[in-house]
Amino acid sequence: MTDRTVYLVGGGLTKLSADRSDASIRDLVAEAVMSAVEDAGVSPDRLERAITSYESDHFARQMTLGAVLHDTVGLVPIPNQRVEAGGATGAMALHTASAFISAGLCDSVIVYGGEMNGRSVESSTAEHILALSADTDWETTVGGTFAGLYAIMIREHMRLYGTTEEQFAHIAVKNRRNAMANPFAQKGMALTVDDVLSSRPVAEPYRLLDCSLLSDGAAAVILSTATWAREHSEHFDDRPPIAFVASGTATDSPRLGDRVRPVPGLAHFEAKRLAANQAYRMAGIDDPLEEIDVAELYDSFSGAELQAYEDLGFCPRGQGGAAAADGRFDHGGKLPVNTSGGLLGQGGAVGATGIAQTIEIMRQLMDDAGNRQVKDARKGLTDSHAGVGSQCVVNIFERRDRT
Amino acid sequence: MSDIPPEARVTSRLGRFEAADPMERTDDPWSEFRSIDVLDLNWVHQYRHSLGKVSRFFQELENGRLMATKCPKCETVWMPPRPVCPRDLAITRWTELPGTGTLAGYTIVHRSPQAVPGLPVPYILAYAALDGADTLFLHVLDVDGDLTRVRYGMGIHVVFKEGPVDHPIWLMGLEPDQGASGGDSVGNDEEIEE
C-alpha cells in the first residue's frame, strides 16, 4: 500500500486588519491562494480538490460563496465543497482535507477561506450576527452574548480554582506582544497587565483587552501526499517536510446550561479534552507539554486560552492560571503558545482562523518563522472551537526528516 | 452628465479612497487596483419565526406558570424545555416547576447587545439552577440596580411580567429572594479590586 501520509506543502495568508476595504472577500482569497501556490511552487491546474472555509453568509453578503471564490481563483472545474464549524471552520476544513487524502479520494487538496469580520458591518451588527451562533431561542434573546457566556465560564473557573484576572491578563499581554513580530498581524501591542486590568469592562471579569479582534482576512494552505508533492511542488524537496499526523474532533451541547455534569461543569471545554485525547492517541503523544514544541490556541478571550491549557492537557485542571503567569507559554518558554499573536493579536477572520493557525505552525516547523522562530520546533498543535466549545478540532503537525 | 457632481451619481456610494498597500511593499503588485469605492448597502428583513413545539412554555408564562419538559424514560427534566429528550430520542411530557432556585453562574455585562434592543446596561446575565430541573436556565437577574447583591448560590426566583414585551421570553425574569445570600460567596469584581 502506498504511503497516504498527508503533508503541508505551502500556505499563504493576507494581512489581517480591522478594515481591508481595499479589497473584497474575493480579492482577499485570491491574494491568499496566489501566495499559497507560490509558496508551494505548485501549478494551480494540478490541484485535484478544494475546500472553502467560511462561517457566515452575512458578512460577505453572498451565499454559495464557495462557488464564487472557487471560480475567482481559477479552480473550476475541480470539485469544491464548503466546510463550516463556527470558530473551528478552518481546522475542520483541514480535518476534512486530510480525510479525503488519507482515504485515497485524491492526492492533493487546497483549503482556502476567509471572512470580512471587520468593518463590513458596524461592530454592534457583527456581534449581533456572531451572537446568532448561540441558541437564538434561549440565549441570544436574553442578552447571552459571547462575551457574556465566556465570562460565565471563566468566572466559574475563578470560583473553583482561585484563578485571577491578573493571570489571564498575562495572556492578553503575551499574544499582543507576539503579534508585534508578525507582519501579517492586525494589532501587535506592547502592553502591561495593568493596561489590561484598567481597560473598560465588557462582561465581567473580561475587559476590552481580554477580547479578541474582529478582522478582515483570508488564508490558504495546500495539502498532499509526499508522492504528489515530489512531482508537483517545486519546493517540497528543499524544505523540511511537515506531516499532518493527527486530527481529533468532538462536540458538546451548544448551551452551557445543558452541561450540568459536576465536572467539568461550566469551567471547561469538555469537547476540547476529547478532541485532544483523540489527536494525542493518533500522534502517539503521551505528555503534550513535553512533546509539543509550539501551539496555536483559540484565544477568543484571554481566559479561554487559559482554560485550553488545561483541557489540552498542557497542565492539570485548576493550574492554568499559575501556568499563564509563570511564562512557560511565552516565546522562549517551555511551550510557546500563539507565536502568531493569536486571535488577540494577529486577528480573527473566522474562515481564515484555523488555516492561519496552521500556516504559523507550518512556518515554525519549517524553521521559517523569521524573528519569531521557536528553536528546534518539531511538533506543533492547533486548537479551535465553535461557540463556547460546541465543536472542537485539535490538529497536530510534525516535521519529518528528509528521506 | 457633467452637470451631476460625482458624489451624486451613485447614491449608495459611501466614499472613494486611495488604498495603501497593507503590506507596505516598495513594489506594490496591486498598484493599478488601489482606487477603491465603498457602497452603503442596506438590507432589512423580518422573520416569521415559529416557536414550534416549545410554544407552550411561552403561552404558560402568560398564566404565571413555569413549564419544563420531562423525559418519560430517563426522567431528566429539561429547562429550557425540549420536545425530544436527546438522551433517549423520546417525546417528553410537560411538567410545571415551582420557579424557585439558586444562582449557578453569572456575569455583569456592560455592553448593550444589538440582539436585545432596549436592554439597559449593566445587566446580570445569570444561570439559574431551578428547583426540579436538571439543566441550567439563562436569563437576566434583576437586582434593582444594586449589583453588590449578587452572590453565587444565592436564592433566586422567577417573576412573571404583564407585558407588552417584544419577545415572550421577557414575560418572565429572575429576582433575588428577600435577604438572599450565597453559601460560597466570591463577590463581584468591584469588591475584589477594592
Boltz contact constraints between the chains, C-beta under 6 A:
constraints:
  - contact:
      token1: [A, 15]
      token2: [B, 22]
      max_distance: 6.0
  - contact:
      token1: [A, 15]
      token2: [B, 23]
      max_distance: 6.0
  - contact:
      token1: [A, 17]
      token2: [B, 22]
      max_distance: 6.0
  - contact:
      token1: [A, 21]
      token2: [B, 38]
      max_distance: 6.0
  - contact:
      token1: [A, 22]
      token2: [B, 19]
      max_distance: 6.0
  - contact:
      token1: [A, 22]
      token2: [B, 36]
      max_distance: 6.0
  - contact:
      token1: [A, 124]
      token2: [B, 114]
      max_distance: 6.0
  - contact:
      token1: [A, 128]
      token2: [B, 114]
      max_distance: 6.0
  - contact:
      token1: [A, 128]
      token2: [B, 115]
      max_distance: 6.0
  - contact:
      token1: [A, 131]
      token2: [B, 115]
      max_distance: 6.0
  - contact:
      token1: [A, 138]
      token2: [B, 80]
      max_distance: 6.0
  - contact:
      token1: [A, 139]
      token2: [B, 138]
      max_distance: 6.0
  - contact:
      token1: [A, 140]
      token2: [B, 115]
      max_distance: 6.0
  - contact:
      token1: [A, 141]
      token2: [B, 167]
      max_distance: 6.0
  - contact:
      token1: [A, 141]
      token2: [B, 169]
      max_distance: 6.0
  - contact:
      token1: [A, 142]
      token2: [B, 138]
      max_distance: 6.0
  - contact:
      token1: [A, 142]
      token2: [B, 139]
      max_distance: 6.0
  - contact:
      token1: [A, 142]
      token2: [B, 140]
      max_distance: 6.0
  - contact:
      token1: [A, 142]
      token2: [B, 169]
      max_distance: 6.0
  - contact:
      token1: [A, 143]
      token2: [B, 113]
      max_distance: 6.0
  - contact:
      token1: [A, 143]
      token2: [B, 116]
      max_distance: 6.0
  - contact:
      token1: [A, 143]
      token2: [B, 119]
      max_distance: 6.0
  - contact:
      token1: [A, 143]
      token2: [B, 125]
      max_distance: 6.0
  - contact:
      token1: [A, 143]
      token2: [B, 140]
      max_distance: 6.0
  - contact:
      token1: [A, 144]
      token2: [B, 138]
      max_distance: 6.0
  - contact:
      token1: [A, 145]
      token2: [B, 113]
      max_distance: 6.0
  - contact:
      token1: [A, 148]
      token2: [B, 107]
      max_distance: 6.0
  - contact:
      token1: [A, 148]
      token2: [B, 109]
      max_distance: 6.0
  - contact:
      token1: [A, 148]
      token2: [B, 125]
      max_distance: 6.0
  - contact:
      token1: [A, 151]
      token2: [B, 107]
      max_distance: 6.0
  - contact:
      token1: [A, 152]
      token2: [B, 105]
      max_distance: 6.0
  - contact:
      token1: [A, 152]
      token2: [B, 107]
      max_distance: 6.0
  - contact:
      token1: [A, 155]
      token2: [B, 107]
      max_distance: 6.0
  - contact:
      token1: [A, 156]
      token2: [B, 105]
      max_distance: 6.0
  - contact:
      token1: [A, 159]
      token2: [B, 186]
      max_distance: 6.0
  - contact:
      token1: [A, 201]
      token2: [B, 110]
      max_distance: 6.0
  - contact:
      token1: [A, 202]
      token2: [B, 110]
      max_distance: 6.0
  - contact:
      token1: [A, 202]
      token2: [B, 111]
      max_distance: 6.0
  - contact:
      token1: [A, 203]
      token2: [B, 107]
      max_distance: 6.0
  - contact:
      token1: [A, 203]
      token2: [B, 109]
      max_distance: 6.0
  - contact:
      token1: [A, 204]
      token2: [B, 107]
      max_distance: 6.0
  - contact:
      token1: [A, 204]
      token2: [B, 108]
      max_distance: 6.0
  - contact:
      token1: [A, 204]
      token2: [B, 189]
      max_distance: 6.0
  - contact:
      token1: [A, 205]
      token2: [B, 189]
      max_distance: 6.0
  - contact:
      token1: [A, 257]
      token2: [B, 127]
      max_distance: 6.0
  - contact:
      token1: [A, 257]
      token2: [B, 135]
      max_distance: 6.0
  - contact:
      token1: [A, 257]
      token2: [B, 136]
      max_distance: 6.0
  - contact:
      token1: [A, 257]
      token2: [B, 138]
      max_distance: 6.0
  - contact:
      token1: [A, 258]
      token2: [B, 135]
      max_distance: 6.0
  - contact:
      token1: [A, 260]
      token2: [B, 135]
      max_distance: 6.0
  - contact:
      token1: [A, 266]
      token2: [B, 105]
      max_distance: 6.0
